[in-house]
Amino acid sequence: MKKFIIVTISIVCMGVFGCGKEEMKVLEKDLDFSEEKQTESRPQGELGFIKNERGFIVHMKDIKVLLKHLSTSINKQDWDAIKKDTKKLKNASPVVFTGANKKDLPVEFINLDVKFHMSALELISACQEKNKDKVTSAFFKVVNSCDECHAKFNPKEESASWFQ
């Protein structure tokens, strides 16, 4: 199932942004490496569908750090840093990070993951234009997709906007 997700994302990337075979190999290598580093933990609470809770949390924190760095880069209009960060962002996948089979995940979680990826692709496209206003708008669509998922699946957070 994970390979299916990787292939799907890669096809979208290649069709829209011209990702090459080398990027695909790096993506698969990163995924394999992250799976080796993760240890299984018991599912807890409302998120019982997450098979590797510790690994999932680490990846979500990585995305949060990445988005904060990306925000700073956008404000500075550091296009090289933005390009680097958006490449990392497009490789992030909350569905994959759960360690579960897609068929075992809530449909709404999968739909929110798709929304996250579509927003990330829109951000990448806007970054290619080097238009700060378009990039900022697309960036907040990504952040809003994260907020929506967190509001649904992590209601214990004190703020709906985890990015602040």
Contacts in CASP RR format, 6 or more apart in sequence:
PFRMAT RR
TARGET T0000
AUTHOR 0000-0000-0000
METHOD contacts of the structure
MODEL  1
MKKFIIVTISIVCMGVFGCGKEEMKVLEKDLDFSEEKQTESRPQGELGFI
KNERGFIVHMKDIKVLLKHLSTSINKQDWDAIKKDTKKLKNASPVVFTGA
NKKDLPVEFINLDVKFHMSALELISACQEKNKDKVTSAFFKVVNSCDECH
AKFNPKEESASWFQ
1 101 0 8 1.000
1 102 0 8 1.000
1 103 0 8 1.000
2 31 0 8 1.000
2 96 0 8 1.000
2 99 0 8 1.000
4 102 0 8 1.000
5 93 0 8 1.000
5 95 0 8 1.000
5 96 0 8 1.000
5 102 0 8 1.000
6 24 0 8 1.000
6 27 0 8 1.000
6 28 0 8 1.000
6 31 0 8 1.000
6 96 0 8 1.000
9 27 0 8 1.000
9 90 0 8 1.000
9 91 0 8 1.000
9 93 0 8 1.000
9 117 0 8 1.000
10 19 0 8 1.000
10 23 0 8 1.000
10 24 0 8 1.000
10 27 0 8 1.000
12 117 0 8 1.000
12 121 0 8 1.000
13 19 0 8 1.000
13 23 0 8 1.000
13 90 0 8 1.000
14 20 0 8 1.000
16 121 0 8 1.000
16 125 0 8 1.000
17 121 0 8 1.000
17 124 0 8 1.000
17 125 0 8 1.000
23 87 0 8 1.000
27 91 0 8 1.000
30 91 0 8 1.000
31 96 0 8 1.000
34 59 0 8 1.000
38 52 0 8 1.000
38 54 0 8 1.000
38 55 0 8 1.000
38 58 0 8 1.000
39 52 0 8 1.000
39 54 0 8 1.000
39 55 0 8 1.000
40 51 0 8 1.000
40 52 0 8 1.000
41 52 0 8 1.000
41 53 0 8 1.000
41 54 0 8 1.000
41 55 0 8 1.000
42 53 0 8 1.000
43 49 0 8 1.000
43 50 0 8 1.000
43 51 0 8 1.000
43 53 0 8 1.000
44 53 0 8 1.000
46 153 0 8 1.000
46 155 0 8 1.000
47 53 0 8 1.000
47 153 0 8 1.000
47 154 0 8 1.000
49 98 0 8 1.000
49 100 0 8 1.000
49 104 0 8 1.000
49 105 0 8 1.000
49 106 0 8 1.000
49 109 0 8 1.000
50 56 0 8 1.000
50 98 0 8 1.000
50 99 0 8 1.000
50 100 0 8 1.000
51 98 0 8 1.000
51 99 0 8 1.000
51 100 0 8 1.000
52 97 0 8 1.000
52 98 0 8 1.000
52 99 0 8 1.000
55 97 0 8 1.000
56 94 0 8 1.000
56 97 0 8 1.000
56 98 0 8 1.000
56 99 0 8 1.000
59 92 0 8 1.000
59 94 0 8 1.000
59 97 0 8 1.000
60 94 0 8 1.000
60 97 0 8 1.000
62 92 0 8 1.000
63 89 0 8 1.000
63 92 0 8 1.000
63 146 0 8 1.000
64 162 0 8 1.000
64 163 0 8 1.000
66 85 0 8 1.000
66 88 0 8 1.000
66 89 0 8 1.000
66 92 0 8 1.000
67 89 0 8 1.000
67 139 0 8 1.000
67 142 0 8 1.000
67 143 0 8 1.000
67 146 0 8 1.000
67 163 0 8 1.000
68 163 0 8 1.000
69 81 0 8 1.000
69 85 0 8 1.000
70 81 0 8 1.000
70 82 0 8 1.000
70 85 0 8 1.000
70 86 0 8 1.000
70 89 0 8 1.000
70 139 0 8 1.000
71 139 0 8 1.000
71 163 0 8 1.000
73 81 0 8 1.000
73 82 0 8 1.000
73 85 0 8 1.000
74 82 0 8 1.000
74 132 0 8 1.000
74 135 0 8 1.000
74 136 0 8 1.000
74 139 0 8 1.000
77 130 0 8 1.000
77 132 0 8 1.000
79 127 0 8 1.000
79 130 0 8 1.000
82 127 0 8 1.000
82 135 0 8 1.000
83 127 0 8 1.000
86 120 0 8 1.000
86 123 0 8 1.000
86 124 0 8 1.000
86 127 0 8 1.000
89 120 0 8 1.000
89 123 0 8 1.000
89 124 0 8 1.000
89 142 0 8 1.000
90 117 0 8 1.000
90 120 0 8 1.000
90 121 0 8 1.000
90 124 0 8 1.000
92 116 0 8 1.000
92 120 0 8 1.000
93 113 0 8 1.000
93 117 0 8 1.000
94 109 0 8 1.000
94 112 0 8 1.000
94 113 0 8 1.000
94 116 0 8 1.000
94 149 0 8 1.000
95 102 0 8 1.000
95 105 0 8 1.000
95 109 0 8 1.000
95 110 0 8 1.000
95 113 0 8 1.000
98 105 0 8 1.000
98 109 0 8 1.000
102 110 0 8 1.000
108 152 0 8 1.000
109 149 0 8 1.000
109 152 0 8 1.000
109 153 0 8 1.000
112 145 0 8 1.000
112 148 0 8 1.000
112 149 0 8 1.000
112 152 0 8 1.000
112 153 0 8 1.000
113 149 0 8 1.000
115 145 0 8 1.000
115 148 0 8 1.000
116 142 0 8 1.000
116 145 0 8 1.000
116 146 0 8 1.000
116 149 0 8 1.000
119 138 0 8 1.000
119 141 0 8 1.000
119 142 0 8 1.000
119 144 0 8 1.000
119 145 0 8 1.000
120 142 0 8 1.000
122 138 0 8 1.000
122 141 0 8 1.000
123 135 0 8 1.000
123 138 0 8 1.000
123 139 0 8 1.000
123 141 0 8 1.000
123 142 0 8 1.000
125 138 0 8 1.000
126 134 0 8 1.000
126 135 0 8 1.000
126 137 0 8 1.000
126 138 0 8 1.000
127 135 0 8 1.000
127 138 0 8 1.000
129 135 0 8 1.000
143 161 0 8 1.000
143 163 0 8 1.000
146 162 0 8 1.000
146 163 0 8 1.000
147 160 0 8 1.000
147 161 0 8 1.000
147 162 0 8 1.000
147 163 0 8 1.000
150 157 0 8 1.000
150 160 0 8 1.000
150 162 0 8 1.000
151 160 0 8 1.000
END
